[in-house]
Amino acid sequence: MNIRHLTFRLLQVYIAVVRTGSISQAAAQLHLTQPTVSLQIKRLTEAVGDVLLEVRDGHYQPTFVGQELYHASLDALTRFEDFDSFLSDAALGRKGHFSIGVVTTAQYVLPRLLSPYAQQYPGVDVTFNIGNRGSVLQRFQNQLDDLYLFSHPPTGDHVVSGRFLRNPLVLIAPLHHWAAQKKSVQFAELADERFLMREPGSATRMMFENWLRENNIQLHKTLQIESNEVIRMSVESGLGLAVLSEHTLAQANTKVAIINVQDFPLTSHWYLVRHGDRRLPAAASNFIDFMNTHLDQWVEEKYIRNELSVLLGSH
């Protein structure tokens, strides 16, 4: 058999003739002329090098060799129909893969975003890489991921970002702390307390330190801890006070008090970010569109600040 002479069209015509048992019916089904169908069958027979069809009871039926070719044709065309369906799903982002670079604090937010998406689009694989802000910024610079989740995004012409969630920063204290017993306190009353701080470069720390500078306040005792979870547990045990994302507290059975201090909670947001020079995969675009449309279904309304459409612009 000269397989180079086989085409999908020849196989489609052959399948139609076998199924209908008629040249004329196959021609009508395929919107071809009868001579065209007859010529296609002749070319296919020559390519295979054996008789494929014979007339029995006024109908075309496959020979022994023709029957095997019929099954092979069905297998081939069905496989490529599946591939065509796959291409459609991939183009629409229903199948594929994308990766997200995530700052450590976002581990309290990301599962709520990914879980409903993964349930609706099981054909999409998502990889997320967690690190402190410095390491995720480096991943962004090197364009290692398709999307990034920051509470304080990078700046520059190559940065495309959209706010989508409010991220209130609250001041917490142990349940037995004196400030927890008051309806409100002035921050100046707390300045001599020990404050547990994230590492330099942390967005939460930057927000808090900016607020301190703007209000001409200096802390006297600080302790650096590079984990929100450890900070929360340390506050719980009485080691000091801290400023943390409200989302961090919402995901745990937290035994701390949120202190009512003037100007708190500090205003912050979660941002979804992409690098302007990196092509966004269809699956990532679909994820953004899904969040854009369904965010209110799994996040409390008070937190939503959805401006994600900017990420779906030209890229």
CORMO-V119017 format. One record per helix or strand of 3 or more residues. SS is the DSSP state (helix for helix, strand for strand). FROM is the first residue (numbers start at 1). TO is the last residue. If there is no record, write none. Layout:
SS & FROM & TO
SS & FROM & TO
This chain:
helix & 3 & 5
helix & 8 & 20
helix & 23 & 30
helix & 34 & 48
strand & 53 & 56
strand & 59 & 62
helix & 64 & 91
strand & 96 & 103
helix & 104 & 108
helix & 110 & 120
strand & 124 & 131
helix & 133 & 141
strand & 147 & 150
strand & 159 & 166
strand & 169 & 174
helix & 178 & 181
helix & 187 & 190
strand & 194 & 197
helix & 203 & 214
strand & 221 & 224
helix & 228 & 236
strand & 241 & 245
helix & 246 & 250
strand & 256 & 258
strand & 269 & 275
helix & 282 & 297
helix & 301 & 303
helix & 308 & 312
